[in-house]
Amino acid sequence: MLADMIANLGFGLSVAVTPTNLLFLMVGAFVGMVVGLFPGFGPAAGIAVLIPMTFGLEPTTAIIMLAGIYYGSMYGGTITSILINTPGESATVASTLDGYPLAQKGRAGPALVMQAIASFIGGTVGVILICALAPTLASFAASFGPSEYFLIILFGLLLLTTMMGENKLNGVVSALIGFVIAMVGVDVMSGVQRFTFGSPDLIGGIYFVPIAIGLFGIGELLYCIYIGQHKKKVKRLKLSFKSSQFWPSKKDYLESKFTFARGSLIGFVAGVLPGSGATIGSILGYSIEKKLAKDPEKFGKGEMRGLVAPETANNAASAGAMVPLLSLGIPGSGATAVLLGAFMMWGLQPGPMLIVNDPGFVWGLIASMYLGNMVLILLSILAIPLFVKFLDIPYVMVIPIVVLLCVIGTYTLHFSMVETWMLLVAGLLGFCMKLYGYSPAATVLALVLGSMAEENLLQSLIISGGDLSIFFERPISLVLSLIVIVVIAVPVVMRLIGRKRLLKKAL
C-alpha cells in the first residue's frame, strides 16, 4: 500500500515538474491567492473567469493551473479575514472569529504566518490521503455500468440540498434552471432538436463556460456593487517579515500541535462528502476544537487554535473534494463543479476509468497539489507585505478589469456574439439569484451533471429494454439504489416526525 502510494506520487511528480507545468502551477497558485484577497469573488468565480485563458495549453497543464486557483484561494481568503475582518469567501468565514481579534491585539504577523503553516499542513495531509483513497475508490468503481453511473450522478444531484441553504425551494428552483439550460440542443439518442427555437447557434447546446463566468464572475461583481463594496474604505496595515513581532511564538506552535491533526482530518472527511466542502469543514473544525478545549472561553477573543483549526480544515477539505471528483465524477461544491466542466471541455471524463485511461494526468494533478502547497506556503509568508498592498487597489478599478476579462474570454472561446450575450444574461441572472437567495452553485452543478444523468439513464433503459429493474439487478446498483432511497426518505420521515411532535404539543 505504502509502496504503491510512493510509486504513484513519484510518477505524478515526474509529470508535474516539467517546466511548463511548474510555471502554470505557480501562476495558478499566485492568481488563486489574489482571487482570495478580493471579498465575494471566490474560487468558483476565479476558475470560471480564467478558463478561457487556458485554451491552447495541454489538458494536464490547464487543469493544474485551474486547480492551483482553487486551493490557492483558500490561502488568500484568510488574509482579508485576519486583517480587515472580511472573508474572501465562505470557507474563510470561521477564520475571522479569532483571526481578526489576533490582528487587533497587534498579532497580525503571527496570525498570518500560522494560517500559512496550517494551510500547508491541511493541504499536504489532504494530498497524502488522496493518494491512499483515490485508487481504492477507482478500482471499486471500475465495474460500474451506465446504471451505476446514473445512480451515482443522481446521488450527487440529491446532495444539491446541502448547498441550497435554509430555503430549499429556492435551491430546487436554482437546480431546475440548470437542468433547463442543459436540455437545450440536440437529443443525443434521437437526434431531435430541443428548445433551440430554430436557431442554428443553439443546436450544439448552451456551452458551460459563458454560463459559469456569467453566474459567478459578472453576477458576483454586480452584487458587490449593489451592496456598496466599491465604496467601503478600510484601515490598511503595514507588515514586514523582518520584524521579530512578525513570527509566531513557541507557545503558539505547542498549543496548536494537536489542532493541526484534528483540523486536517475533519476537513478532509468533510471535503470527501459531496455537497459538504470547505465551508462546512472549516466550521466543523472550529466548533470541534472549541468543544475539546479546556479553555473554550478564550475562543473568539484572539485564540491561535481558533485560527489554526478552520485553516487546516478548509485546505484539507479542498483536497478531499478532489477524491469524489476524480474517482467518481461527483463535484461537491460550486468550485469543483466548474472544475468538472473544465475537465469535460478537454475531453476528460472524471470517474473510475480516468485513472486507468490517463494515469499521467491524475497523478500529475495530485502531485501538483503537493508542490502547489509548497509554493503557497512560501508565497503566503514571504509575500504577505505585497499581498497587503493588493488590498489598497480600489474596487472600482478591479470591476472593469474583471468585466473585460470575462467578455474577452467568452468571445474568444468560439468568436460568438451569441455566447457573449449569454454571458451578460447569465450575469444578470447570477446577480438576481444572489440577491434573492437562490444558489448559482446549484445551477452550475445541475447544468454540468444534468446532461450526464440523462445520457446514462437513456443508455441504461436502452440496454434493459425500458425495464427499471436494471437499477436493482446487480449488487452495486442495488446498494446505490438503496442509498438514493434513504437520502430521499430521511428528510421526508424527519419532517413527518416533526409535524407529529407539533400536533402533540398543540393538543
GUKEBA-509946 format. One record per residue (C-alpha): residue number from 1; residue in one letter; x, y, z. Coordinates in nm, 2 decimals, decimal comma, padded with zeros to 4 digits. Layout:
<pts>
{pt NUM a {X Y Z}}
...
</pts>
This chain:
<pts>
{pt 1 m {00,00 00,00 00,00}}
{pt 2 l {00,27 00,25 00,11}}
{pt 3 a {00,50 00,14 -00,18}}
{pt 4 d {00,21 00,19 -00,43}}
{pt 5 m {00,15 00,54 -00,28}}
{pt 6 i {00,51 00,64 -00,31}}
{pt 7 a {00,53 00,50 -00,67}}
{pt 8 n {00,22 00,68 -00,78}}
{pt 9 l {00,33 01,01 -00,62}}
{pt 10 g {00,67 00,97 -00,78}}
{pt 11 f {00,51 00,91 -01,12}}
{pt 12 g {00,29 01,22 -01,07}}
{pt 13 l {00,59 01,43 -00,97}}
{pt 14 s {00,77 01,33 -01,29}}
{pt 15 v {00,47 01,47 -01,48}}
{pt 16 a {00,42 01,78 -01,26}}
{pt 17 v {00,78 01,90 -01,25}}
{pt 18 t {00,81 01,98 -01,63}}
{pt 19 p {00,90 02,34 -01,68}}
{pt 20 t {00,56 02,43 -01,84}}
{pt 21 n {00,36 02,26 -01,57}}
{pt 22 l {00,56 02,42 -01,29}}
{pt 23 l {00,52 02,76 -01,44}}
{pt 24 f {00,15 02,74 -01,47}}
{pt 25 l {00,12 02,58 -01,13}}
{pt 26 m {00,29 02,89 -00,98}}
{pt 27 v {00,07 03,12 -01,19}}
{pt 28 g {-00,24 02,94 -01,07}}
{pt 29 a {-00,13 02,95 -00,71}}
{pt 30 f {-00,05 03,32 -00,72}}
{pt 31 v {-00,37 03,40 -00,91}}
{pt 32 g {-00,57 03,19 -00,65}}
{pt 33 m {-00,42 03,39 -00,37}}
{pt 34 v {-00,51 03,72 -00,54}}
{pt 35 v {-00,86 03,59 -00,61}}
{pt 36 g {-00,90 03,51 -00,24}}
{pt 37 l {-00,80 03,86 -00,15}}
{pt 38 f {-01,10 04,02 -00,31}}
{pt 39 p {-01,41 03,98 -00,10}}
{pt 40 g {-01,70 03,80 -00,26}}
{pt 41 f {-01,51 03,67 -00,56}}
{pt 42 g {-01,42 03,32 -00,45}}
{pt 43 p {-01,25 03,02 -00,63}}
{pt 44 a {-01,55 02,93 -00,84}}
{pt 45 a {-01,56 03,28 -01,00}}
{pt 46 g {-01,18 03,29 -01,04}}
{pt 47 i {-01,17 02,95 -01,22}}
{pt 48 a {-01,47 03,03 -01,44}}
{pt 49 v {-01,33 03,37 -01,55}}
{pt 50 l {-00,99 03,22 -01,63}}
{pt 51 i {-01,09 02,90 -01,81}}
{pt 52 p {-01,07 03,07 -02,15}}
{pt 53 m {-00,72 03,19 -02,07}}
{pt 54 t {-00,61 02,83 -02,06}}
{pt 55 f {-00,71 02,74 -02,42}}
{pt 56 g {-00,41 02,63 -02,62}}
{pt 57 l {-00,25 02,46 -02,32}}
{pt 58 e {-00,22 02,09 -02,27}}
{pt 59 p {-00,51 01,95 -02,06}}
{pt 60 t {-00,28 01,85 -01,77}}
{pt 61 t {-00,12 02,19 -01,77}}
{pt 62 a {-00,45 02,37 -01,79}}
{pt 63 i {-00,62 02,17 -01,50}}
{pt 64 i {-00,30 02,21 -01,29}}
{pt 65 m {-00,33 02,58 -01,32}}
{pt 66 l {-00,71 02,59 -01,25}}
{pt 67 a {-00,67 02,36 -00,95}}
{pt 68 g {-00,40 02,59 -00,82}}
{pt 69 i {-00,65 02,88 -00,83}}
{pt 70 y {-00,89 02,66 -00,64}}
{pt 71 y {-00,68 02,57 -00,34}}
{pt 72 g {-00,47 02,89 -00,36}}
{pt 73 s {-00,78 03,10 -00,29}}
{pt 74 m {-00,81 02,93 00,04}}
{pt 75 y {-00,48 03,08 00,14}}
{pt 76 g {-00,56 03,43 00,01}}
{pt 77 g {-00,91 03,45 00,15}}
{pt 78 t {-00,78 03,43 00,51}}
{pt 79 i {-00,55 03,74 00,47}}
{pt 80 t {-00,85 03,97 00,45}}
{pt 81 s {-01,03 03,77 00,72}}
{pt 82 i {-00,74 03,85 00,96}}
{pt 83 l {-00,65 04,20 00,85}}
{pt 84 i {-00,99 04,36 00,78}}
{pt 85 n {-01,24 04,11 00,92}}
{pt 86 t {-01,37 04,05 00,57}}
{pt 87 p {-01,35 03,68 00,45}}
{pt 88 g {-01,26 03,64 00,08}}
{pt 89 e {-01,52 03,37 00,05}}
{pt 90 s {-01,74 03,15 00,27}}
{pt 91 a {-01,48 02,89 00,35}}
{pt 92 t {-01,27 03,15 00,54}}
{pt 93 v {-01,56 03,29 00,75}}
{pt 94 a {-01,47 03,08 01,05}}
{pt 95 s {-01,11 03,23 01,03}}
{pt 96 t {-01,24 03,57 01,12}}
{pt 97 l {-01,36 03,46 01,46}}
{pt 98 d {-01,02 03,46 01,61}}
{pt 99 g {-00,80 03,58 01,32}}
{pt 100 y {-00,93 03,94 01,33}}
{pt 101 p {-00,91 03,96 01,72}}
{pt 102 l {-00,55 03,85 01,69}}
{pt 103 a {-00,48 04,13 01,45}}
{pt 104 q {-00,65 04,38 01,69}}
{pt 105 k {-00,41 04,26 01,96}}
{pt 106 g {-00,12 04,35 01,74}}
{pt 107 r {-00,05 03,99 01,64}}
{pt 108 a {-00,14 04,01 01,27}}
{pt 109 g {00,21 03,89 01,17}}
{pt 110 p {00,20 03,57 01,38}}
{pt 111 a {-00,16 03,51 01,27}}
{pt 112 l {-00,08 03,53 00,90}}
{pt 113 v {00,23 03,30 00,94}}
{pt 114 m {00,03 03,04 01,14}}
{pt 115 q {-00,25 03,04 00,89}}
{pt 116 a {00,00 02,97 00,62}}
{pt 117 i {00,15 02,68 00,81}}
{pt 118 a {-00,19 02,55 00,90}}
{pt 119 s {-00,30 02,57 00,53}}
{pt 120 f {00,02 02,39 00,42}}
{pt 121 i {-00,03 02,11 00,67}}
{pt 122 g {-00,40 02,07 00,59}}
{pt 123 g {-00,34 02,07 00,22}}
{pt 124 t {-00,04 01,82 00,25}}
{pt 125 v {-00,24 01,58 00,47}}
{pt 126 g {-00,52 01,60 00,21}}
{pt 127 v {-00,29 01,51 -00,07}}
{pt 128 i {-00,15 01,21 00,12}}
{pt 129 l {-00,50 01,09 00,19}}
{pt 130 i {-00,59 01,13 -00,18}}
{pt 131 c {-00,30 00,91 -00,28}}
{pt 132 a {-00,44 00,64 -00,04}}
{pt 133 l {-00,81 00,66 -00,12}}
{pt 134 a {-00,84 00,76 -00,49}}
{pt 135 p {-00,70 00,43 -00,63}}
{pt 136 t {-00,92 00,22 -00,39}}
{pt 137 l {-01,24 00,41 -00,49}}
{pt 138 a {-01,14 00,39 -00,86}}
{pt 139 s {-01,08 00,01 -00,85}}
{pt 140 f {-01,41 -00,04 -00,68}}
{pt 141 a {-01,60 00,17 -00,93}}
{pt 142 a {-01,42 00,02 -01,23}}
{pt 143 s {-01,71 -00,23 -01,27}}
{pt 144 f {-01,97 00,05 -01,30}}
{pt 145 g {-02,20 00,04 -01,60}}
{pt 146 p {-02,45 00,31 -01,72}}
{pt 147 s {-02,70 00,22 -01,44}}
{pt 148 e {-02,44 00,26 -01,17}}
{pt 149 y {-02,32 00,59 -01,32}}
{pt 150 f {-02,67 00,72 -01,33}}
{pt 151 l {-02,73 00,63 -00,96}}
{pt 152 i {-02,40 00,80 -00,86}}
{pt 153 i {-02,49 01,12 -01,05}}
{pt 154 l {-02,84 01,11 -00,90}}
{pt 155 f {-02,69 01,08 -00,56}}
{pt 156 g {-02,47 01,39 -00,63}}
{pt 157 l {-02,78 01,57 -00,76}}
{pt 158 l {-02,97 01,48 -00,44}}
{pt 159 l {-02,69 01,62 -00,23}}
{pt 160 l {-02,75 01,96 -00,40}}
{pt 161 t {-02,98 02,02 -00,10}}
{pt 162 t {-02,67 02,07 00,12}}
{pt 163 m {-02,57 02,38 -00,08}}
{pt 164 m {-02,92 02,52 -00,10}}
{pt 165 g {-02,91 02,70 00,23}}
{pt 166 e {-03,22 02,73 00,45}}
{pt 167 n {-03,46 02,79 00,17}}
{pt 168 k {-03,48 02,46 -00,01}}
{pt 169 l {-03,75 02,58 -00,25}}
{pt 170 n {-03,51 02,84 -00,39}}
{pt 171 g {-03,24 02,58 -00,42}}
{pt 172 v {-03,47 02,34 -00,61}}
{pt 173 v {-03,56 02,63 -00,85}}
{pt 174 s {-03,19 02,70 -00,89}}
{pt 175 a {-03,12 02,34 -00,98}}
{pt 176 l {-03,41 02,33 -01,23}}
{pt 177 i {-03,27 02,64 -01,41}}
{pt 178 g {-02,95 02,44 -01,46}}
{pt 179 f {-03,15 02,14 -01,59}}
{pt 180 v {-03,34 02,36 -01,83}}
{pt 181 i {-03,02 02,50 -01,97}}
{pt 182 a {-02,87 02,15 -02,01}}
{pt 183 m {-03,17 02,04 -02,21}}
{pt 184 v {-03,11 02,29 -02,49}}
{pt 185 g {-02,96 02,14 -02,80}}
{pt 186 v {-02,99 01,80 -02,98}}
{pt 187 d {-03,11 01,48 -02,80}}
{pt 188 v {-02,80 01,25 -02,82}}
{pt 189 m {-03,02 00,94 -02,87}}
{pt 190 s {-03,29 01,05 -03,11}}
{pt 191 g {-03,12 01,35 -03,28}}
{pt 192 v {-03,42 01,57 -03,23}}
{pt 193 q {-03,37 01,94 -03,15}}
{pt 194 r {-03,49 02,06 -02,82}}
{pt 195 f {-03,56 02,43 -02,72}}
{pt 196 t {-03,34 02,56 -03,00}}
{pt 197 f {-03,63 02,78 -03,14}}
{pt 198 g {-03,49 02,73 -03,49}}
{pt 199 s {-03,16 02,90 -03,40}}
{pt 200 p {-02,85 02,72 -03,55}}
{pt 201 d {-02,64 02,87 -03,27}}
{pt 202 l {-02,83 02,66 -03,01}}
{pt 203 i {-02,81 02,33 -03,19}}
{pt 204 g {-02,49 02,24 -03,02}}
{pt 205 g {-02,64 02,33 -02,68}}
{pt 206 i {-02,55 02,61 -02,44}}
{pt 207 y {-02,18 02,59 -02,36}}
{pt 208 f {-02,08 02,57 -02,00}}
{pt 209 v {-01,82 02,84 -01,99}}
{pt 210 p {-02,03 03,15 -02,06}}
{pt 211 i {-02,29 03,05 -01,80}}
{pt 212 a {-02,04 02,98 -01,53}}
{pt 213 i {-01,85 03,30 -01,60}}
{pt 214 g {-02,17 03,50 -01,60}}
{pt 215 l {-02,32 03,35 -01,29}}
{pt 216 f {-02,00 03,36 -01,08}}
{pt 217 g {-01,80 03,64 -01,24}}
{pt 218 i {-02,04 03,91 -01,36}}
{pt 219 g {-02,31 03,81 -01,11}}
{pt 220 e {-02,07 03,84 -00,81}}
{pt 221 l {-01,94 04,18 -00,93}}
{pt 222 l {-02,29 04,32 -00,97}}
{pt 223 y {-02,38 04,20 -00,63}}
{pt 224 c {-02,07 04,36 -00,48}}
{pt 225 i {-02,16 04,69 -00,65}}
{pt 226 y {-02,52 04,66 -00,52}}
{pt 227 i {-02,40 04,62 -00,15}}
{pt 228 g {-02,16 04,91 -00,19}}
{pt 229 q {-01,83 04,70 -00,17}}
{pt 230 h {-01,67 04,96 -00,41}}
{pt 231 k {-01,74 05,24 -00,16}}
{pt 232 k {-01,60 05,08 00,15}}
{pt 233 k {-01,28 05,21 00,30}}
{pt 234 v {-01,07 05,01 00,54}}
{pt 235 k {-00,77 05,08 00,75}}
{pt 236 r {-00,46 04,93 00,60}}
{pt 237 l {-00,17 04,77 00,79}}
{pt 238 k {00,20 04,78 00,72}}
{pt 239 l {00,37 04,45 00,78}}
{pt 240 s {00,73 04,34 00,74}}
{pt 241 f {00,86 03,99 00,79}}
{pt 242 k {01,19 04,13 00,91}}
{pt 243 s {01,03 04,23 01,23}}
{pt 244 s {01,06 04,00 01,53}}
{pt 245 q {00,69 04,06 01,60}}
{pt 246 f {00,60 03,91 01,27}}
{pt 247 w {00,67 03,55 01,37}}
{pt 248 p {00,47 03,32 01,59}}
{pt 249 s {00,59 03,23 01,94}}
{pt 250 k {00,69 02,88 02,06}}
{pt 251 k {00,37 02,88 02,27}}
{pt 252 d {00,16 02,92 01,95}}
{pt 253 y {00,32 02,61 01,80}}
{pt 254 l {00,29 02,40 02,11}}
{pt 255 e {-00,07 02,48 02,18}}
{pt 256 s {-00,17 02,41 01,82}}
{pt 257 k {00,02 02,08 01,77}}
{pt 258 f {-00,29 01,86 01,80}}
{pt 259 t {-00,51 02,12 01,63}}
{pt 260 f {-00,32 02,07 01,31}}
{pt 261 a {-00,40 01,70 01,30}}
{pt 262 r {-00,76 01,73 01,41}}
{pt 263 g {-00,85 02,01 01,17}}
{pt 264 s {-00,68 01,82 00,88}}
{pt 265 l {-00,88 01,50 00,93}}
{pt 266 i {-01,21 01,68 00,99}}
{pt 267 g {-01,17 01,89 00,69}}
{pt 268 f {-01,07 01,60 00,46}}
{pt 269 v {-01,37 01,40 00,56}}
{pt 270 a {-01,60 01,70 00,50}}
{pt 271 g {-01,44 01,75 00,16}}
{pt 272 v {-01,48 01,39 00,05}}
{pt 273 l {-01,86 01,40 00,13}}
{pt 274 p {-02,02 01,55 -00,18}}
{pt 275 g {-02,21 01,87 -00,10}}
{pt 276 s {-02,02 01,94 00,22}}
{pt 277 g {-01,70 02,11 00,12}}
{pt 278 a {-01,45 02,36 00,27}}
{pt 279 t {-01,71 02,59 00,43}}
{pt 280 i {-01,87 02,31 00,64}}
{pt 281 g {-01,53 02,16 00,71}}
{pt 282 s {-01,39 02,49 00,85}}
{pt 283 i {-01,69 02,55 01,07}}
{pt 284 l {-01,68 02,19 01,19}}
{pt 285 g {-01,31 02,22 01,26}}
{pt 286 y {-01,36 02,54 01,46}}
{pt 287 s {-01,66 02,40 01,65}}
{pt 288 i {-01,50 02,07 01,75}}
{pt 289 e {-01,17 02,24 01,85}}
{pt 290 k {-01,36 02,48 02,08}}
{pt 291 k {-01,56 02,19 02,24}}
{pt 292 l {-01,25 01,99 02,30}}
{pt 293 a {-01,05 02,28 02,45}}
{pt 294 k {-01,01 02,31 02,83}}
{pt 295 d {-01,05 02,69 02,80}}
{pt 296 p {-01,32 02,75 02,54}}
{pt 297 e {-01,38 03,09 02,68}}
{pt 298 k {-01,06 03,21 02,50}}
{pt 299 f {-01,21 03,13 02,16}}
{pt 300 g {-01,34 03,43 01,97}}
{pt 301 k {-01,11 03,67 02,16}}
{pt 302 g {-00,79 03,61 01,96}}
{pt 303 e {-00,70 03,24 02,03}}
{pt 304 m {-00,44 03,09 01,79}}
{pt 305 r {-00,61 02,75 01,79}}
{pt 306 g {-00,93 02,91 01,68}}
{pt 307 l {-00,75 03,02 01,36}}
{pt 308 v {-00,54 02,71 01,30}}
{pt 309 a {-00,85 02,47 01,32}}
{pt 310 p {-01,06 02,62 01,04}}
{pt 311 e {-00,75 02,69 00,83}}
{pt 312 t {-00,62 02,33 00,84}}
{pt 313 a {-00,98 02,21 00,78}}
{pt 314 n {-01,07 02,42 00,48}}
{pt 315 n {-00,74 02,34 00,30}}
{pt 316 a {-00,77 01,97 00,37}}
{pt 317 a {-01,14 01,99 00,25}}
{pt 318 s {-01,03 02,14 -00,08}}
{pt 319 a {-00,80 01,85 -00,13}}
{pt 320 g {-01,06 01,60 -00,01}}
{pt 321 a {-01,32 01,73 -00,26}}
{pt 322 m {-01,09 01,61 -00,54}}
{pt 323 v {-01,14 01,24 -00,43}}
{pt 324 p {-01,51 01,22 -00,54}}
{pt 325 l {-01,44 01,44 -00,84}}
{pt 326 l {-01,16 01,23 -00,98}}
{pt 327 s {-01,27 00,88 -00,88}}
{pt 328 l {-01,65 00,91 -00,92}}
{pt 329 g {-01,70 01,23 -01,12}}
{pt 330 i {-01,91 01,40 -00,85}}
{pt 331 p {-01,83 01,76 -00,77}}
{pt 332 g {-01,91 01,86 -00,42}}
{pt 333 s {-01,92 02,24 -00,45}}
{pt 334 g {-01,95 02,53 -00,70}}
{pt 335 a {-01,58 02,54 -00,75}}
{pt 336 t {-01,54 02,17 -00,82}}
{pt 337 a {-01,84 02,18 -01,04}}
{pt 338 v {-01,66 02,45 -01,25}}
{pt 339 l {-01,35 02,22 -01,25}}
{pt 340 l {-01,57 01,93 -01,37}}
{pt 341 g {-01,69 02,15 -01,66}}
{pt 342 a {-01,32 02,23 -01,74}}
{pt 343 f {-01,24 01,85 -01,73}}
{pt 344 m {-01,52 01,78 -01,98}}
{pt 345 m {-01,41 02,07 -02,21}}
{pt 346 w {-01,07 01,89 -02,26}}
{pt 347 g {-01,24 01,55 -02,32}}
{pt 348 l {-01,15 01,42 -01,97}}
{pt 349 q {-01,44 01,23 -01,81}}
{pt 350 p {-01,38 01,21 -01,43}}
{pt 351 g {-01,46 00,87 -01,29}}
{pt 352 p {-01,31 00,53 -01,22}}
{pt 353 m {-01,17 00,49 -01,57}}
{pt 354 l {-00,99 00,82 -01,57}}
{pt 355 i {-00,71 00,68 -01,35}}
{pt 356 v {-00,68 00,37 -01,58}}
{pt 357 n {-00,70 00,56 -01,91}}
{pt 358 d {-00,49 00,87 -01,81}}
{pt 359 p {-00,28 00,80 -01,50}}
{pt 360 g {-00,03 01,06 -01,60}}
{pt 361 f {-00,30 01,33 -01,58}}
{pt 362 v {-00,45 01,21 -01,25}}
{pt 363 w {-00,12 01,16 -01,06}}
{pt 364 g {00,03 01,47 -01,22}}
{pt 365 l {-00,26 01,67 -01,09}}
{pt 366 i {-00,24 01,52 -00,74}}
{pt 367 a {00,14 01,57 -00,73}}
{pt 368 s {00,10 01,93 -00,84}}
{pt 369 m {-00,13 01,99 -00,54}}
{pt 370 y {00,16 01,88 -00,31}}
{pt 371 l {00,40 02,11 -00,50}}
{pt 372 g {00,14 02,39 -00,50}}
{pt 373 n {00,12 02,38 -00,12}}
{pt 374 m {00,50 02,42 -00,10}}
{pt 375 v {00,48 02,72 -00,34}}
{pt 376 l {00,18 02,87 -00,15}}
{pt 377 i {00,35 02,85 00,20}}
{pt 378 l {00,64 03,04 00,06}}
{pt 379 l {00,42 03,30 -00,11}}
{pt 380 s {00,20 03,32 00,20}}
{pt 381 i {00,48 03,41 00,43}}
{pt 382 l {00,73 03,60 00,21}}
{pt 383 a {00,48 03,79 00,01}}
{pt 384 i {00,25 03,90 00,29}}
{pt 385 p {00,36 04,26 00,27}}
{pt 386 l {00,30 04,25 -00,11}}
{pt 387 f {-00,05 04,09 -00,08}}
{pt 388 v {-00,14 04,35 00,19}}
{pt 389 k {-00,07 04,62 -00,08}}
{pt 390 f {-00,32 04,45 -00,31}}
{pt 391 l {-00,59 04,55 -00,07}}
{pt 392 d {-00,51 04,91 -00,15}}
{pt 393 i {-00,63 04,87 -00,51}}
{pt 394 p {-00,96 05,05 -00,53}}
{pt 395 y {-01,25 04,81 -00,60}}
{pt 396 v {-01,37 05,05 -00,87}}
{pt 397 m {-01,05 04,96 -01,07}}
{pt 398 v {-01,10 04,59 -01,02}}
{pt 399 i {-01,45 04,58 -01,16}}
{pt 400 p {-01,38 04,70 -01,52}}
{pt 401 i {-01,07 04,48 -01,54}}
{pt 402 v {-01,27 04,17 -01,44}}
{pt 403 v {-01,56 04,25 -01,67}}
{pt 404 l {-01,32 04,30 -01,96}}
{pt 405 l {-01,16 03,96 -01,89}}
{pt 406 c {-01,50 03,79 -01,87}}
{pt 407 v {-01,61 03,94 -02,21}}
{pt 408 i {-01,29 03,88 -02,39}}
{pt 409 g {-01,25 03,53 -02,26}}
{pt 410 t {-01,61 03,44 -02,36}}
{pt 411 y {-01,59 03,59 -02,70}}
{pt 412 t {-01,26 03,44 -02,80}}
{pt 413 l {-01,39 03,09 -02,69}}
{pt 414 h {-01,58 03,05 -03,03}}
{pt 415 f {-01,58 03,41 -03,15}}
{pt 416 s {-01,95 03,41 -03,09}}
{pt 417 m {-02,16 03,71 -03,01}}
{pt 418 v {-02,44 03,48 -02,91}}
{pt 419 e {-02,23 03,33 -02,63}}
{pt 420 t {-02,12 03,68 -02,52}}
{pt 421 w {-02,49 03,78 -02,48}}
{pt 422 m {-02,54 03,46 -02,29}}
{pt 423 l {-02,26 03,57 -02,06}}
{pt 424 l {-02,44 03,90 -01,99}}
{pt 425 v {-02,78 03,74 -01,94}}
{pt 426 a {-02,62 03,48 -01,71}}
{pt 427 g {-02,45 03,77 -01,52}}
{pt 428 l {-02,79 03,94 -01,46}}
{pt 429 l {-02,94 03,60 -01,36}}
{pt 430 g {-02,65 03,54 -01,12}}
{pt 431 f {-02,70 03,88 -00,96}}
{pt 432 c {-03,07 03,82 -00,91}}
{pt 433 m {-03,01 03,48 -00,77}}
{pt 434 k {-02,76 03,61 -00,52}}
{pt 435 l {-02,99 03,90 -00,43}}
{pt 436 y {-03,30 03,68 -00,37}}
{pt 437 g {-03,13 03,39 -00,20}}
{pt 438 y {-03,10 03,14 -00,49}}
{pt 439 s {-02,80 02,93 -00,55}}
{pt 440 p {-02,57 02,98 -00,86}}
{pt 441 a {-02,37 02,68 -00,74}}
{pt 442 a {-02,67 02,46 -00,76}}
{pt 443 t {-02,75 02,59 -01,11}}
{pt 444 v {-02,39 02,52 -01,23}}
{pt 445 l {-02,39 02,17 -01,07}}
{pt 446 a {-02,72 02,08 -01,23}}
{pt 447 l {-02,60 02,22 -01,56}}
{pt 448 v {-02,29 02,00 -01,55}}
{pt 449 l {-02,45 01,68 -01,42}}
{pt 450 g {-02,79 01,71 -01,59}}
{pt 451 s {-02,68 01,60 -01,94}}
{pt 452 m {-02,46 01,33 -01,79}}
{pt 453 a {-02,75 01,19 -01,59}}
{pt 454 e {-02,98 01,20 -01,89}}
{pt 455 e {-02,73 01,02 -02,11}}
{pt 456 n {-02,66 00,74 -01,86}}
{pt 457 l {-03,03 00,70 -01,78}}
{pt 458 l {-03,12 00,66 -02,15}}
{pt 459 q {-02,83 00,41 -02,21}}
{pt 460 s {-02,95 00,21 -01,91}}
{pt 461 l {-03,31 00,19 -02,04}}
{pt 462 i {-03,19 00,10 -02,39}}
{pt 463 i {-02,98 -00,19 -02,25}}
{pt 464 s {-03,27 -00,31 -02,04}}
{pt 465 g {-03,54 -00,25 -02,30}}
{pt 466 g {-03,71 00,00 -02,07}}
{pt 467 d {-03,71 -00,23 -01,77}}
{pt 468 l {-03,63 -00,03 -01,45}}
{pt 469 s {-03,51 -00,35 -01,27}}
{pt 470 i {-03,17 -00,28 -01,42}}
{pt 471 f {-03,12 -00,04 -01,13}}
{pt 472 f {-03,16 -00,33 -00,88}}
{pt 473 e {-03,02 -00,63 -01,06}}
{pt 474 r {-02,65 -00,61 -00,98}}
{pt 475 p {-02,52 -00,59 -00,62}}
{pt 476 i {-02,35 -00,25 -00,67}}
{pt 477 s {-02,66 -00,09 -00,84}}
{pt 478 l {-02,88 -00,24 -00,57}}
{pt 479 v {-02,67 -00,08 -00,29}}
{pt 480 l {-02,66 00,25 -00,47}}
{pt 481 s {-03,04 00,24 -00,53}}
{pt 482 l {-03,10 00,18 -00,16}}
{pt 483 i {-02,87 00,47 -00,07}}
{pt 484 v {-03,06 00,70 -00,30}}
{pt 485 i {-03,39 00,59 -00,15}}
{pt 486 v {-03,25 00,65 00,20}}
{pt 487 v {-03,13 01,00 00,10}}
{pt 488 i {-03,48 01,08 -00,03}}
{pt 489 a {-03,67 00,92 00,25}}
{pt 490 v {-03,48 01,05 00,56}}
{pt 491 p {-03,58 01,42 00,51}}
{pt 492 v {-03,94 01,32 00,45}}
{pt 493 v {-03,95 01,10 00,76}}
{pt 494 m {-03,79 01,36 00,97}}
{pt 495 r {-04,04 01,62 00,85}}
{pt 496 l {-04,33 01,39 00,93}}
{pt 497 i {-04,19 01,32 01,28}}
{pt 498 g {-04,15 01,69 01,33}}
{pt 499 r {-04,51 01,75 01,23}}
{pt 500 k {-04,64 01,48 01,47}}
{pt 501 r {-04,45 01,64 01,76}}
{pt 502 l {-04,60 01,98 01,68}}
{pt 503 l {-04,95 01,82 01,67}}
{pt 504 k {-04,89 01,66 02,01}}
{pt 505 k {-04,78 01,99 02,16}}
{pt 506 a {-05,08 02,17 02,01}}
{pt 507 l {-05,32 01,91 02,16}}
</pts>
